[in-house]
Amino acid sequence: MSLTRDFRETIQARAKRDPTFRKAMLTEAIDNFLSGEVEVGKAMLRDYINATIGFETLSKKIQKPSKSLHRMLSPAGNPKTNNFFDILNFLQSNEGVDLVVVGRHHQGSDLHDINP
């Protein structure tokens, strides 16, 4: 789904004035990756980058061509793990957040019952 110009401008304007909104955008993008919704995660990460620093600035900061970053996060893109974490590490640092993964116990899981 492509965003309309008005919607993009609205998101960018809010991202510029609201740090909580920016952090929520980044967190939600990564939550989607972790929950297996990779396409949604890539779309949200693209939106976050476009609404904040832009692909050109990100490209310079992590020393990867802008076109490569666009391809990696496109619907058909499949970034290598090191590229994905280069992007994520810079975005976290730039935003001043440290995203952490917290494990949840899923009902029916026997992993907690394993005795060494």
C-alpha positions as CSV (number, residue, x, y, z in Angstrom):
1,M,0.0,0.0,0.0
2,S,1.4,3.3,-0.9
3,L,0.9,6.3,1.3
4,T,-0.7,9.5,0.0
5,R,1.3,12.7,0.0
6,D,-1.0,14.2,2.7
7,F,-0.7,11.2,4.9
8,R,3.1,11.2,4.6
9,E,3.3,14.9,5.4
10,T,1.0,14.4,8.4
11,I,3.3,11.6,9.7
12,Q,6.4,13.6,9.1
13,A,5.0,16.7,10.8
14,R,4.0,14.6,13.9
15,A,7.3,12.8,13.9
16,K,9.2,16.1,13.9
17,R,7.3,17.5,16.9
18,D,6.6,14.4,18.9
19,P,9.5,12.2,20.2
20,T,7.1,9.8,21.8
21,F,5.5,9.2,18.5
22,R,8.8,8.6,16.8
23,K,9.9,6.1,19.4
24,A,6.5,4.3,19.0
25,M,6.9,4.2,15.3
26,L,10.4,2.6,15.6
27,T,9.3,0.2,18.4
28,E,6.2,-0.9,16.4
29,A,8.3,-1.6,13.3
30,I,10.7,-3.8,15.2
31,D,7.8,-5.6,17.1
32,N,6.3,-6.5,13.7
33,F,9.7,-8.0,12.6
34,L,9.9,-10.0,15.8
35,S,6.4,-11.3,15.6
36,G,7.0,-12.6,12.0
37,E,5.2,-9.7,10.2
38,V,8.3,-8.9,8.1
39,E,6.5,-7.1,5.3
40,V,4.6,-4.9,7.8
41,G,7.9,-4.3,9.7
42,K,9.7,-3.2,6.6
43,A,6.9,-0.9,5.6
44,M,6.8,0.7,9.0
45,L,10.6,1.0,9.1
46,R,10.5,2.8,5.7
47,D,7.8,5.1,7.0
48,Y,9.9,5.8,10.1
49,I,13.1,6.6,8.1
50,N,11.2,8.8,5.7
51,A,9.5,10.7,8.5
52,T,12.7,11.2,10.5
53,I,16.2,11.3,9.0
54,G,15.5,10.2,5.4
55,F,17.3,7.5,3.4
56,E,20.1,9.9,2.2
57,T,21.2,10.8,5.7
58,L,20.9,7.2,6.9
59,S,23.0,6.1,3.9
60,K,25.8,8.5,4.8
61,K,25.7,7.5,8.5
62,I,25.9,3.8,8.0
63,Q,28.0,4.0,4.8
64,K,25.6,2.0,2.6
65,P,24.2,3.3,-0.7
66,S,20.8,4.9,-0.5
67,K,19.5,2.8,-3.3
68,S,20.6,-0.4,-1.5
69,L,18.8,0.7,1.6
70,H,15.6,1.3,-0.4
71,R,15.9,-2.1,-2.0
72,M,16.6,-3.8,1.4
73,L,13.4,-2.4,2.9
74,S,11.2,-2.7,-0.2
75,P,8.4,-5.2,-0.3
76,A,10.6,-7.7,-2.2
77,G,13.8,-6.8,-0.2
78,N,15.6,-9.1,2.1
79,P,18.3,-7.4,4.0
80,K,21.3,-9.4,5.3
81,T,21.3,-9.6,9.0
82,N,24.4,-7.4,9.4
83,N,22.8,-4.7,7.2
84,F,19.5,-4.9,9.2
85,F,21.4,-4.5,12.5
86,D,23.5,-1.6,11.1
87,I,20.3,0.2,10.3
88,L,18.6,-0.7,13.6
89,N,21.7,0.2,15.7
90,F,22.0,3.6,14.1
91,L,18.3,4.4,14.3
92,Q,18.2,3.4,18.0
93,S,21.3,5.6,18.7
94,N,19.9,8.5,16.7
95,E,16.5,8.3,18.5
96,G,18.1,7.8,21.9
97,V,16.4,4.5,22.7
98,D,17.6,1.0,23.5
99,L,15.2,-1.6,22.2
100,V,15.2,-4.8,24.1
101,V,13.7,-8.2,23.5
102,V,11.7,-9.6,26.4
103,G,10.7,-13.2,26.4
104,R,7.2,-14.3,27.1
105,H,6.0,-17.7,28.2
106,H,3.5,-19.1,25.7
107,Q,0.9,-21.4,27.2
108,G,1.7,-25.0,26.3
109,S,5.4,-24.5,26.1
110,D,7.4,-27.1,28.0
111,L,10.8,-25.3,27.8
112,H,10.5,-24.1,31.4
113,D,10.0,-27.6,32.6
114,I,13.3,-29.0,31.2
115,N,15.7,-30.1,33.9
116,P,19.4,-30.2,33.0
